[in-house]
Amino acid sequence: MSKLKIEIITAERVVLQDEVDMVVAPGIDGQLGILPHHVPLLTSLQLGELRLKKGSEEISLAITGGFLEVQPDRVVVLADAAEREEEIDVARAEQAKKRAEERLSFRTGEMDLARADVSLARSLMRLKIAEKRRRKKG
């Protein structure tokens, strides 16, 4: 069976390079499923879970937006930020969630409100992926 080469890159590092069977990405207009031989595509990504299927294994990453380029045999993700599931610091994500909820409850200004909303969404996504990993380990 054909495979897709995947590269996930941030400004700081190459997060992952591998060959996978399928990529499921949080596109700006919804989830995108990418299989080998997909038509070329370039799209924006939103904050969400990037899932990679490799045989019976599923790998999850938390990404905070960026771009996705698809070629028939290759996918490149240029992410604003990306964390592999095993890299997520649950305690730090919990603290970020708590801080964001506190900021939202005080509502000091529109800019602070928008930043708190994004921070809360990012921490909840990271916690969701960490919980998924914990359940997989059983």
N, C-alpha and C positions, 0 to 999 in steps of 0.2 A: 504494500500500500504506500502511496505517496505521502511525503511529510512536508511540513512547512518549516523553513528556517525562521526563527524568531530572534529578534534583537530588541531589548528594552533598554533604553538609554536615557539618562538624565544629564543635566549640565555637570554633575559631579562625577558620574561613573557609569560604567556599563553594568546594569543591574542583572541582566540575564542574557545568555546566548544559548540556544538549544534548538532541537528539532522536535516538533510537536505534530499531533494529528489535527488539532482544531484550536482556534483562538476565539474567545468570546470577550468582546470589548464594550465598555460603556460609551457608545457614540453619543454625540450631541443630541441626536434625535431618537435615542433608544439603543438597545443591545444589538451588537453586530456579531454574527457568527461567520467566521472565516475558515474555509476548508481549502486544501490544496487545489490549485488550478482556478482560484477565484479571479474574477476580472480585476484589473488594476483599479485602485481606489485610493483617494486621499481624503481624510476627514478629520475633524476636530474630535477630541475626547473630552468627556466631563469627569468630574470626581466620581470614582466608583471602583468596583472590583473587576480586575482583568483576570480572566480564567483561561488556563491553558490545559488542554486535554492531551495526555500522552499515554496511550494504551489505556489501562484501567485507572491510571493515576490522574488526579486533577490538582493543578498548582494554582494558588490564588495569590494575587498581588494587589496591594492598595495603590491606586494612582490618583493624582489630583489634577488631572487634565493633561492636555498636550495634543499631539497629532499622531495619526495612524496612517502609515503608507502600506498598501497591499500590492504585491506583485504575485503572479501565479504560483511561485514557489517560495515566497519570502514575505515576511511581515516585519516592519520596523515601527516601533513605538518610541516616539520622542516625548517623554513624559516630563511635566513640570517637576513632579516628585513621584517616586515609586519605592515601595517596600515589599519585599517577599514576606510571605506569611510568617516564616520563622524569625524574621527580623523585627517584628512588631513588639514593642515594649508595652505590655498591657497596663502596667502601673502608670506609665507616662500618658498613655491614651486616656485612662480613667481620670487623671489629674486635668488633662486638657478638656475633657468633657465637663468636669465640675466647674472649671474656670469659665468656660463658654456659657454654661447654664447660669452662673452667677451674673455674668455680664448681661445676658439677655433679661434677667429679672430686674436689673437696675436701669436698663435702657437710657444711657446717657447721651446718645446722639445717633444720627442715622449711620454715620461711618462705623462707629463702634458696633452698632447692631448688625450691619452687614458682615463685618469681620467675625463677630461672635457666631453668626449663623453658619458661616463657612467653617469656622473652627469646630463647631458642634457637629456638623455633617461629616467632617474629616475624622474626628475622633470616634463617632458612632460607626463609620465604615471600617476603621481599623479594628475596633472591638468586635464587630461582626465577623471579620476575617479571622481574628485570633480565636474566637469561640468556635468557628468552623474547624479550625486546625485542632483545637483541644478535643472536639468530638470525634474527629478522625482518628486521633491517637487512642481514644477510648478509655 
